[in-house]
Amino acid sequence: MKKEETIKVIIVDDEKNSRDVLSKLLENFKEVISIVGKCEDLIEAVACIKEKRPDVVFLDVRMPNYEGYEIVNFF
């Protein structure tokens, strides 16, 4: 798979450790996956999604201020 054909991923979690663990796991697939963003809250995630247009978003459900599923209200 060519670099431009990689799956673009954004990780959204309010806990840095969780973002780091998932990033480390995804590194095993760096030939096919490219992490284009890591966000710590939903507002940051919405901006990142609009800018980077990922193929996949790993989204924490329980976060301060907004639940992860509330992301649908922003699109």
VMD Tcl script that draws the C-alpha trace (Angstrom):
set ca {
  {0.00 0.00 0.00}
  {1.40 3.40 -0.96}
  {1.67 6.18 1.65}
  {-1.19 8.12 0.01}
  {-3.33 4.99 0.30}
  {-2.90 4.56 4.04}
  {-5.88 4.66 6.35}
  {-5.97 8.05 8.08}
  {-6.80 7.76 11.79}
  {-7.63 10.22 14.57}
  {-7.56 9.20 18.23}
  {-9.86 11.03 20.66}
  {-9.54 10.40 24.39}
  {-9.32 12.72 27.39}
  {-6.69 10.46 28.99}
  {-3.20 10.90 27.54}
  {-2.18 7.41 28.62}
  {-5.06 5.91 26.63}
  {-4.12 7.91 23.54}
  {-0.52 6.78 23.90}
  {-1.41 3.09 24.34}
  {-3.65 3.07 21.28}
  {-1.01 4.93 19.26}
  {1.59 2.37 20.27}
  {-0.70 -0.49 19.25}
  {-1.42 1.14 15.88}
  {2.32 1.54 15.21}
  {2.34 -2.19 14.44}
  {0.33 -1.34 11.32}
  {2.21 1.79 10.21}
  {2.46 0.44 6.65}
  {-1.31 0.77 6.27}
  {-2.33 3.21 9.05}
  {-1.33 6.83 9.47}
  {-2.27 8.62 12.71}
  {-3.11 12.15 11.56}
  {-4.37 13.50 14.89}
  {-4.65 12.93 18.62}
  {-7.26 14.96 20.50}
  {-8.10 15.27 24.17}
  {-11.65 16.58 23.90}
  {-14.60 16.64 21.55}
  {-14.24 20.26 20.45}
  {-10.62 19.67 19.44}
  {-11.68 16.46 17.70}
  {-14.35 18.19 15.62}
  {-11.82 20.73 14.32}
  {-9.27 18.00 13.61}
  {-11.83 15.84 11.79}
  {-12.94 18.75 9.61}
  {-9.32 19.61 8.77}
  {-7.80 16.12 8.34}
  {-10.83 14.23 7.02}
  {-9.84 10.85 8.50}
  {-11.05 7.45 7.41}
  {-11.39 6.22 11.01}
  {-11.89 7.95 14.37}
  {-11.18 6.07 17.59}
  {-13.49 7.93 19.96}
  {-13.72 7.61 23.74}
  {-17.33 7.50 24.91}
  {-16.87 9.01 28.38}
  {-15.19 12.42 28.38}
  {-15.66 15.65 30.34}
  {-18.12 18.23 28.96}
  {-19.38 15.99 26.11}
  {-19.96 12.29 25.73}
  {-18.20 10.86 22.69}
  {-21.44 10.01 20.90}
  {-22.44 13.70 21.01}
  {-20.02 14.26 18.15}
  {-22.92 13.75 15.75}
  {-24.34 17.10 16.93}
  {-21.37 18.89 15.37}
  {-21.80 17.49 11.85}
}
mol new
graphics top color blue
foreach p $ca { graphics top sphere $p radius 0.5 }
foreach p [lrange $ca 0 end-1] q [lrange $ca 1 end] { graphics top cylinder $p $q radius 0.2 }
display resetview
